[in-house]
Amino acid sequence: MTSLRFPRNLPAVLVLVVSIFPVDFAVASVIKDGLLRESKIICWGANGEGQASVPQDLKGATQISLGSEHSCALARGQVRCWGRNVEGQTNVPRDLDEAVQISVGAWHSCALTKSGIRCWGQMDIVTEPPTDLGEVLQISAGGLHNLALTKKGIRCWGLWGYDQCRVPSFPPDSVTSLAAGFYHSCAVVAGRAYCWGRNGQGQSDVPNGLGPVTEISCGTSHSCARTSRGVQCWSNEEKFAQVPDGETLIKHASGGSHSCAMSDTGVRCWGENEYHQLEVPTEALGAESLEVGGAHTCAIVSVRGRL
């Protein structure tokens, strides 16, 4: 996931405590031309399981990935997770090799390491990748399944209930981006968006005339893509499909109940706002990257100060 929230009729999804105040911490400092450039992670939205409470001692983070009620960061090759841990999704294996990418699913977490993929959390069928994947280029963790882009094409493992793992046949070297939602999957193939799996809310119905696509993301009941005209989303639910007007949105992320995207002027979010996840704090307006979870969002921002 791309990051997402569980459907309401599934267990262990209730958020009781809400934090609308951003939680930030320094992750890197660089001195250049007499200026101290410091990066911070800012989180906002639901915090009932501590998913927005970033560990204060975490330093050097370069990637973040969010699940329904937990979060992970990659710092200097090491993975750190926090938040809900009933299924063991924040118990990073002690023998985990140096990681190059992380991706967090609903109840589990995954890392692409120098020695392959490692996942931890709920259900062996979800957390145990196939042994014949070969070289892996990219991973995406979904609700109860995972996608991996390998030298031989897209591979999927986990639950198949809605055919989310029934990957269409694509030329291996034509896939440039992939995303796992809760019960559906999407990929960018030769500049076009393709989706498969559950389609109850139209999340797999890629619009005609979408145009060239460079990246894609999946939520629970919606999907979004970055096109030559900015970010476009599709779903039968207008609150998820209606992207804000007035500015060109670029890098984006989709979660369980909302989506966010970066623009030249800051961060814009749309969808549900039950936990104030659409209320972007001022501190996050200069985001360099962002990720969306079930009902929380985190962004990496850069702060400058003179020595």
C-alpha positions as CSV (number, residue, x, y, z in Angstrom):
1,M,0.0,0.0,0.0
2,T,0.7,2.2,-0.5
3,S,-1.0,2.8,2.7
4,L,-4.6,2.2,3.7
5,R,-7.3,1.7,6.3
6,F,-9.3,-1.4,6.9
7,P,-13.0,-1.6,5.9
8,R,-15.2,-1.0,8.9
9,N,-16.6,-4.5,9.0
10,L,-13.2,-6.1,9.7
11,P,-11.8,-6.6,13.1
12,A,-9.3,-4.5,15.0
13,V,-10.0,-1.2,13.3
14,L,-11.5,1.1,15.9
15,V,-9.6,4.3,16.6
16,L,-10.5,5.7,20.0
17,V,-8.1,8.6,20.4
18,V,-7.5,11.3,17.8
19,S,-4.6,13.7,17.5
20,I,-4.9,16.7,15.2
21,F,-1.6,18.1,16.2
22,P,1.5,17.3,14.1
23,V,4.2,15.2,15.6
24,D,7.7,16.0,14.2
25,F,11.3,15.1,14.8
26,A,14.7,15.8,13.2
27,V,15.8,13.1,10.8
28,A,18.9,14.7,9.2
29,S,21.0,17.8,9.4
30,V,23.4,19.2,6.8
31,I,25.4,22.4,7.0
32,K,25.9,24.3,3.8
33,D,26.8,27.9,3.2
34,G,26.3,28.7,6.8
35,L,22.8,27.3,6.8
36,L,21.6,24.3,8.9
37,R,19.3,22.2,6.7
38,E,17.3,19.9,8.9
39,S,14.7,17.4,7.7
40,K,11.7,16.5,9.9
41,I,8.8,14.1,9.7
42,I,5.4,15.7,10.4
43,C,2.4,13.5,11.1
44,W,-1.3,14.4,11.5
45,G,-4.7,12.7,11.8
46,A,-5.7,9.7,13.8
47,N,-3.3,8.7,16.6
48,G,-5.3,6.2,18.7
49,E,-2.6,3.6,18.4
50,G,0.3,5.9,18.4
51,Q,0.7,5.7,14.6
52,A,1.3,9.5,14.4
53,S,3.7,9.6,17.4
54,V,7.1,9.3,15.7
55,P,9.9,8.1,18.0
56,Q,11.9,11.1,19.1
57,D,15.2,9.2,18.9
58,L,14.7,8.2,15.2
59,K,17.4,9.9,13.1
60,G,18.3,10.0,9.4
61,A,15.0,8.8,7.9
62,T,14.7,8.9,4.2
63,Q,11.5,6.9,3.6
64,I,8.2,6.5,5.4
65,S,5.3,4.1,4.8
66,L,2.0,4.0,6.6
67,G,-0.5,1.2,7.4
68,S,-3.9,1.4,8.9
69,E,-2.8,2.1,12.4
70,H,1.0,1.7,12.3
71,S,3.9,3.4,10.5
72,C,7.5,2.6,9.5
73,A,10.5,4.6,8.5
74,L,13.8,3.7,6.7
75,A,16.9,5.3,8.2
76,R,20.4,4.5,7.1
77,G,19.3,1.1,5.9
78,Q,17.5,0.3,9.2
79,V,13.8,-0.1,9.6
80,R,11.9,1.3,12.5
81,C,8.1,0.8,13.1
82,W,5.6,2.2,15.6
83,G,1.9,2.2,16.3
84,R,-0.5,-0.8,16.6
85,N,1.3,-4.1,17.2
86,V,-1.4,-6.7,17.9
87,E,-0.3,-8.7,14.8
88,G,3.4,-8.1,15.3
89,Q,3.5,-5.6,12.4
90,T,5.9,-3.3,14.2
91,N,8.3,-6.1,15.4
92,V,11.1,-5.5,12.9
93,P,13.1,-8.7,12.7
94,R,16.4,-8.3,14.6
95,D,18.3,-10.1,11.8
96,L,16.9,-7.9,9.0
97,D,19.5,-7.2,6.4
98,E,20.2,-3.6,5.2
99,A,16.9,-2.3,3.6
100,V,16.6,-0.2,0.4
101,Q,12.8,0.2,0.4
102,I,9.9,-0.3,2.8
103,S,6.2,-0.8,2.2
104,V,3.6,-1.1,4.9
105,G,0.3,-3.1,4.5
106,A,-2.8,-3.2,6.6
107,W,-1.7,-5.6,9.3
108,H,1.9,-6.3,8.1
109,S,5.1,-4.6,7.0
110,C,7.7,-5.4,4.3
111,A,11.2,-4.4,3.5
112,L,13.2,-4.9,0.3
113,T,16.7,-5.7,1.5
114,K,20.0,-6.4,-0.2
115,S,19.2,-10.1,0.3
116,G,15.6,-10.1,-0.8
117,I,12.1,-9.4,0.7
118,R,11.3,-9.8,4.4
119,C,7.8,-9.3,5.7
120,W,6.4,-9.5,9.3
121,G,3.0,-9.2,10.9
122,Q,-0.3,-11.1,10.4
123,M,-0.7,-14.4,8.5
124,D,2.1,-16.5,7.0
125,I,0.4,-16.5,3.6
126,V,0.8,-12.7,3.5
127,T,4.2,-12.4,5.2
128,E,6.1,-15.3,3.5
129,P,7.1,-14.3,-0.1
130,P,7.7,-16.9,-2.8
131,T,11.2,-18.3,-2.8
132,D,11.6,-18.0,-6.6
133,L,11.2,-14.3,-7.0
134,G,14.7,-13.7,-8.2
135,E,15.9,-10.1,-8.3
136,V,13.3,-7.7,-7.0
137,L,13.2,-4.0,-8.1
138,Q,10.1,-2.7,-6.2
139,I,7.6,-3.8,-3.6
140,S,4.1,-2.7,-2.6
141,A,2.2,-4.1,0.5
142,G,-1.6,-4.1,0.4
143,G,-4.4,-5.1,2.6
144,L,-3.8,-8.8,2.6
145,H,-1.6,-9.2,-0.4
146,N,1.7,-7.9,-1.7
147,L,3.2,-7.1,-5.1
148,A,6.8,-7.3,-6.2
149,L,8.2,-6.1,-9.5
150,T,10.9,-8.5,-10.5
151,K,13.2,-8.9,-13.5
152,K,10.6,-11.4,-14.8
153,G,7.6,-9.2,-14.2
154,I,5.0,-8.7,-11.5
155,R,4.6,-11.3,-8.8
156,C,1.8,-11.4,-6.1
157,W,1.2,-13.4,-2.9
158,G,-1.3,-13.4,-0.1
159,L,-5.1,-13.7,-0.3
160,W,-6.8,-14.0,-3.7
161,G,-10.4,-13.5,-2.7
162,Y,-11.1,-10.7,-5.2
163,D,-8.5,-11.8,-7.8
164,Q,-6.2,-9.1,-6.6
165,C,-3.3,-11.5,-7.2
166,R,-4.5,-12.6,-10.7
167,V,-1.9,-10.4,-12.4
168,P,-2.5,-9.8,-16.2
169,S,0.3,-10.8,-18.5
170,F,2.6,-7.7,-19.1
171,P,6.0,-7.6,-20.7
172,P,8.4,-7.5,-17.8
173,D,10.5,-4.5,-18.9
174,S,7.4,-2.4,-19.5
175,V,6.2,-2.1,-15.9
176,T,7.5,1.1,-14.1
177,S,5.2,1.4,-11.1
178,L,2.9,-0.8,-9.0
179,A,0.5,-0.4,-6.1
180,A,-1.4,-2.7,-3.8
181,G,-4.7,-1.6,-2.4
182,F,-6.8,-3.4,0.1
183,Y,-8.5,-5.8,-2.3
184,H,-7.2,-4.5,-5.6
185,S,-3.9,-3.9,-7.4
186,C,-2.7,-1.4,-10.1
187,A,0.4,-1.0,-12.2
188,V,1.8,1.4,-14.8
189,V,2.7,-0.4,-17.9
190,A,4.3,1.4,-20.9
191,G,2.8,4.6,-19.6
192,R,-0.8,3.3,-19.1
193,A,-2.6,2.5,-15.9
194,Y,-4.1,-1.0,-15.3
195,C,-6.0,-2.2,-12.3
196,W,-7.5,-5.6,-11.3
197,G,-9.2,-7.1,-8.3
198,R,-12.2,-5.9,-6.3
199,N,-14.2,-3.2,-8.1
200,G,-17.2,-2.7,-5.9
201,Q,-16.6,1.1,-5.8
202,G,-15.1,1.4,-9.2
203,Q,-11.6,1.5,-7.9
204,S,-10.4,-0.8,-10.7
205,D,-12.2,1.0,-13.5
206,V,-9.4,3.0,-15.1
207,P,-10.9,6.0,-16.9
208,N,-10.7,6.3,-20.6
209,G,-8.5,9.0,-21.9
210,L,-6.4,9.2,-18.8
211,G,-3.3,9.9,-20.9
212,P,0.3,9.0,-20.1
213,V,0.8,7.9,-16.5
214,T,4.0,8.0,-14.5
215,E,3.0,6.7,-11.0
216,I,0.0,5.1,-9.4
217,S,-1.5,4.6,-5.9
218,C,-4.3,2.6,-4.4
219,G,-6.6,3.2,-1.4
220,T,-9.4,0.9,-0.1
221,S,-12.1,2.0,-2.6
222,H,-10.3,4.4,-4.9
223,S,-7.2,4.7,-7.1
224,C,-5.1,7.7,-8.2
225,A,-2.5,8.3,-10.9
226,R,-0.1,11.0,-11.8
227,T,-0.7,12.0,-15.5
228,S,0.5,14.8,-17.8
229,R,-2.5,16.8,-16.5
230,G,-1.7,16.3,-12.8
231,V,-3.2,13.8,-10.3
232,Q,-6.4,12.1,-11.3
233,C,-8.5,9.6,-9.2
234,W,-11.3,7.2,-9.8
235,S,-14.0,5.8,-7.6
236,N,-17.8,5.6,-7.5
237,E,-17.5,7.8,-4.3
238,E,-17.1,11.4,-5.3
239,K,-15.3,12.4,-2.2
240,F,-12.4,10.1,-3.2
241,A,-12.5,10.8,-6.9
242,Q,-12.8,14.6,-6.7
243,V,-9.3,16.0,-6.8
244,P,-8.9,19.6,-5.7
245,D,-8.9,22.2,-8.5
246,G,-6.8,25.3,-8.9
247,E,-3.2,24.0,-8.9
248,T,-1.1,21.2,-10.5
249,L,-0.7,18.3,-8.1
250,I,2.3,16.0,-8.5
251,K,3.6,13.3,-6.2
252,H,0.6,11.7,-4.5
253,A,-0.3,8.9,-2.0
254,S,-3.6,7.1,-1.3
255,G,-4.8,5.6,1.9
256,G,-7.9,4.0,3.4
257,S,-10.1,7.0,3.6
258,H,-8.3,9.9,1.9
259,S,-5.5,10.9,-0.5
260,C,-2.9,13.6,-0.5
261,A,-0.7,15.2,-3.1
262,M,2.1,17.7,-3.3
263,S,2.1,20.9,-5.3
264,D,4.3,23.9,-5.8
265,T,2.5,25.6,-2.9
266,G,2.2,22.8,-0.4
267,V,0.1,19.7,0.3
268,R,-3.5,19.1,-0.6
269,C,-5.7,16.3,0.8
270,W,-9.2,15.1,0.0
271,G,-11.6,12.4,1.0
272,E,-12.9,11.7,4.5
273,N,-12.0,14.0,7.4
274,E,-13.3,12.1,10.4
275,Y,-9.9,12.3,12.2
276,H,-8.9,15.7,10.7
277,Q,-6.6,13.9,8.3
278,L,-7.4,16.5,5.6
279,E,-6.3,19.4,7.8
280,V,-2.7,19.8,6.7
281,P,-0.6,21.6,9.3
282,T,1.5,24.6,8.3
283,E,4.7,22.7,9.1
284,A,4.0,20.3,6.3
285,L,3.5,22.8,3.5
286,G,7.1,22.4,2.4
287,A,6.9,18.6,2.1
288,E,9.5,16.8,0.1
289,S,7.7,13.5,0.2
290,L,4.5,12.2,1.9
291,E,2.6,9.0,2.7
292,V,-1.0,8.3,3.6
293,G,-2.2,5.7,6.1
294,G,-5.7,4.6,7.2
295,A,-6.6,7.9,8.7
296,H,-3.2,9.6,9.2
297,T,-0.6,11.2,7.0
298,C,3.1,11.8,7.4
299,A,5.4,14.0,5.4
300,I,9.2,14.6,5.3
301,V,9.9,18.3,5.2
302,S,13.1,20.4,5.1
303,V,13.7,23.2,7.6
304,R,16.5,25.8,7.2
305,G,18.1,27.8,9.8
306,R,21.3,30.0,10.1
307,L,24.1,28.9,12.4
